[in-house]
Structure formats: C-alpha cells, structure tokens
Amino acid sequence: MAIPMYDQGVALNMVVMLRTGPAAFPKDQFPELVWLSNLFGRAASNLVLSEELRRVNQDLDREMKAVGEIQRSLLPARLPAIPSLDLAAYYQPSKSAGGDYYDFFPLPQGKWGIVIADVSGHGTPAAVLMAVTHCLAHTQPGSPLKPSQVLDYLNHHLTALYTSQNENFVTAFYGIYDPSQRTLTYACAGHNPPRLKRCQDGTLLALEQAGGLPLGIVPEGNYSEFIQQLQPGDQLIFYTDGITEANDPEGRQFGTDRLDHVLEDCSLQASDLLDSVLRSVDEFARGRPFDDDRTVIVARVS
C-alpha cells in the first residue's frame, strides 16, 4: 500500500507499507490511513521546522547582539569634562541595535561640538546608517566647520552615497558650546528642538530658531544657525523622539509638556535631572514596551 504524503495539496513523497498475505489492506481503511499518515507526517515536519527555526533565531540573535555591541562602541565611552557644563547622558535602543546617535567633539579654543541624531527606522538597517553617519562626522576634512556647514557636509555625503536610492533619512541637531562665553551656536536638521529652562526667571524655551530638512532627503539642505546665550543655572535637554513619543497603555504620547514638567525642579544636577526624565517616562508608560530608541543628553550650565 502506497500512501501519498501531501504538502499544500501536492504529493511530494509516499509511505509504502508491505504485508504478506492476500487482501492485507482493506480498501475502506485507505482514506483513514491517508489522513492519519499525513497528520503524523505534518507533526514530524513541524518538529523539524521548529528546531531549524530555533537555530536560525539563535544565529540572528547572536548577530543582532554583535551589531548592537559594535554600535555602542561608536558612542562616547565616557562624557567629556566641559568647563561650566555638567553633563549626563542615556542611550537605550528598542532592539539589540538602533539608530540613535550622540557624540562630543573637542574643538579649538576650548569649544565643544555636541551632536544628537536619529536615523529613520529601527534595528539593523538604522544601526548601519547610524554607523555611516558616525564615520562621516569623524572624518570631516579640513578645519572645524560651523554647525550649518557640518550639517551641509553630512547631508551632501548621505544624499550622494547612501540615501538617494531609498527612503532613509537622519534628523540631527549640532551645536558648538563655548565655555568662555557660555554660548551655544547651533543648527538643526529636522530634529526635536532641545528644551531650555532658565532657572533664574523660570522661562522655558525650545531651541528652534535654526532649522532645515532632515539629512539625506535633498542634496541642498540650506541649514541656518542661531546663537543662544546661556546663563548659570540653565538646564538643557537634548532628546530623540523615542522620549516624547513614548506611549502609555491607552496609546497616548508622553509629549513635550510632560518633559517640560520635569524641568520645574531647578535644584537638580544633570545626573539627577536625567534620572527624573527617565523615571517620568517609565511611570507614564506603565510597563508598556517602548517602540523606538531612547536617547537623552542633559546639560546644566554652572
């Protein structure tokens, strides 16, 4: 008796059963034997596929963890000691690897470049473009450029070499802090404007006076600049949209109003203020897993 073994309606192979003796296999039992054989055959096939899938997932998990480790190695190993600026930073991808990026660049005359960026998408593709952006930022030739020129440089190379054939882009905020003057000269490429709390008079500002399109969309970004004068006691929060777009179980977003509420306590140092921001987001989310990478840089002017 030859019993066909089906896969999606196609007989791919068969089970052959042999018995000695005449009429060893009653014909009326044949449909039931076909059904039972295919049922057990499918179960055995599922066990094999399940084991193969488990091995594939383990391999992918190892690769993703390796990508995540490489990505985290591109971020600052420690925060720089910048005169008149108390710093704290936090980075957490939504998966093993993500597309958020932040960095600090020592510049002539004691100045410091501060960048925070967010690649569209998640996971490995975003991590790869993040690494490309990191490489471009660290291999910029010639003398240090102004913030608008840095964004022009990054935008030109991303558009020409990496993003013109797909829909990926990068939002970025780049500022140059001058400790001697306590000024932040900045340019923005479609990124969330940092929040500034003036603790001397309670004024709350968004650094949105200079803007432009995200990097990698059009060859000419035409980025503008603005110089923000800072004062002792000022608090600055640089962040990616994984913070303000964090959702609670009802689907509501954290938003900038709740972020501004954290800035009401002017007695906090940078590390305490960072802890307050993260605690506020987690309490709002009430255990809901976050869908996007989260990056925060907190600076307090001393």
N, C-alpha and C positions, 0 to 999 in steps of 0.2 A: 504494500500500500504506500503510495507516494502522496504526502500531504504538502500542498504548496504553502510557503511562508510569505505573507504579504507585507509590504511596506507602502502605505498610502495607496492601496489598491493595486499595486504591481507585485506580481510573484517574483521575488528575487532568488529564492532557493527553495529547497524542499527537504522534508524529513521522510526517509524511507524506512518502513517497518517490515520485517520479514518474520514469517511464521511457517512452520511445517504443518502440512495437513490441508485437506480441501476446505474451501469456503471459510478460511480462518478469520476473515474480516467481514462482518455483516455490513451490507451496504447501507442499511438505515442508520448505522452509527457513524458513518463517514462525516456528515455535517458537524456533529458534536465534536468529533476528534479534530476536525479542522479548526473549529472555534477554540478548543482548549489548547491545542498546539500553538496557535497564534497568540493566545493570551499569555502563555508562559514564555513564548519567544520574545514578545514585546517587553515583558517584565525583565527578562535577562538582558535584552538590548538596552533598556533604560538603566540598569545597574552599570553596564559597561560605559554608557554615555555619561552617567553621573560621576563615575570615577575619573573619566577623561576630563570632564568639566571642572572637577575639583582640582586636578593637577594644573589645568590651564589657568584657573583663578589664582592658584598659589604662585604660578610664574608671573602673572600680571601684577599681583600684589607686591612681589619682590621688586619688579621693575618700577612700579609706581613709588615704592619707598626709596629706591635708589635715585629716581628723578627728584623726589622731594628733598633728599639729603643734599644732592648737588645744588638744587635751587636755594636751600637755606644757607649753603656755603657762600652764595653770592651776596647775601645780606651782611651788614656790618656785624662782626663778631662781638664788638663792644661799642658803646656810644662814645663819641669823642668828648673831650673836655673843652668846651667852648666858653671863653670868658663871658660873664654876665648872662649866661643861659643855662638853666637847669633843665635837663632832658630826661625823658623816659619814652620807651617805645614798646609796641606789642605787635606780633605778627602771627596769624593763625590761618592756614588755608582750609577751605571747606573739604578738600580731599587730601590725599597724600602730597600732592603738589598743586600750586595755584599760580595766579597771575599778578598778585600784588608785589610791589617793589618799593623799597625806600633806601636812601643812601645819604651819605655825608661826604663832602669833598673839601679838603683843605685848600685854600686859595691864597694868593699873595696878600701881603699887608694884613695878615691875621684874619681875613674874612673866611667864611664857610658857606659852601653851597649845600642846600637841603632840597632833596627831591623825594616826592612820593608819587607813585604811578599805579595804574590799574589796567591790566590787559583785559579786553573783552573775552567772555567765555570763562571756562573753568578747566581744571585738570591739566593733563599733559600738554595739549596744544597751547594753552595760555602760559604754562611754565616755560615752554620753548621760546615763545615770543618775549616773555619777560627776560630770559637769559640773553636774547639778542639785544634788547633794549639796554640791559646792563652793560653788555660788551661795547655798544656804540657810545654809551655815556662815559666809559672809562678809556676809550681810545680816541677821543676827540683830539685832533691835532692842533698844534699852534698854541698861542697864549690863551688864558682863560677868557671865555666869552661872557657877554651879558646874558641874563636869563632868556630874553626873547631870542637871542642868537643860538643859544643852546637848544631851545625847542625847535627852531628852524632847522638846525643841523640834524636833530633826531628825526624830525618829520620827513626831511628830504630823503634820508637813507632808508627809513622804514618804508616809505611810499615807493621808492625806486627799486628796492631789492626784495621786500618781504610781503607787503600787504596789498600790492596793486592787483593781484590775482585772486584775492579772497576778501571776505568782509570783516577781517580782524582790524582792530584799532587799539590805541593806547591813550588813556587820559593821563595827564601829568600836570603836576604843579612843581615849579622850580623857583626857589628863592635864594638870594645871597644875603647872608646876615653879616653886618659889620658891627662887631662888638664895641669898637671905639665910639661909634655914633648911635648905636642901638637902632639901626635901620634894617628893614627887610625889603630888598628890591626883588620883585617877583614878576613872573609871567605864568599864565595858566593855559593849558590845552584841554579844555572841556572837563576838567577835574572838579570835584566838590570843593568849593571855596573853604579854606580853613576858617575856623571861628576864633575871634579875638575878643577877649574880655578885659576891659580896662578896669582894674580893681581900684584905681584911685577915685573914679567917679561912677563906676558901675555900668559904663557904656558897653554895649555888645555890638560887634561888627563882624561882617563877613568879608574876607579878602577877595573881592570880586571886581575890583576896579580895572583889572587887566585880564583879558580872556582871548579865546580863539578856539578853533575846531580841535577835536582830538587828533593825536598824531596818527599818521598813516592813512588818512582819508583822501586828501588832495595834496599835490606837490607843494603848493604855496600856502603856508599856514597864516602868514602875516600876524605874528604874535606881538602884542603890545606889552608895555611894562608899567609898573607903578611902584613908587617908593613909599612904604609905610613906616612912619616914625613910631617907635615903640617906647614904652616908659617902664621904669622899675615897677614890678608887681603885675605887669601884663601877663595873661595866660593865653597860650595859643594851642589849638588842637588841629592837627593835620590828620585827615582820615580818608579811608576809601568807603565806597557806598555799601560795603558789607556791614558797616555800623549803622548808618541811618536807615537802611532798607531791611534791617533785621525784622522778622515778623513774629507776632505773638500767635497763640493757637487759633485766634479768630481771624488771622490774616492781616491785621493792622500793622503798619510800619512804625518803627521807633521814631524816625524823623529828626529834624534839627531842633525842634522845640524842646524835646526831652534831653537832647545833647546840651543845649544851652542851659537847661536847668541844672546840670551837673556843675556848670561853671559859676554858680552862685556862691560857692564857698571859696573865698579868696585866700583862706588861710592854708590851703593845701599846697604842698610841694609837688613837683612834677610826678614823682612815683605814686604819691597818694591820689593825685588827681587822675592818673591813668587807671588806678585800681577802682576809683569811683565810677569812671566811664564804663569799664568792663562790667562791673557789678550791676550798674543800672541797666545795661543792655541785657544781661543774663536774667535779671529779675523781670524785665519786660517780656522776654521770650518765654519764660515759664517752662523751660525744658524743651521747647521746640528746636529741633536741629537747625543749624544755620545753613543757608543755601549758597552763600558767597564767602569769599575770602575776607578776612578782617585784619585791617592794619590801622594802627593809631600811633601818632607821634605827638607827645605832649611837651611843650616848652614853656618855661616860666622865666620871665626876664628879671634878673636880680640887679 
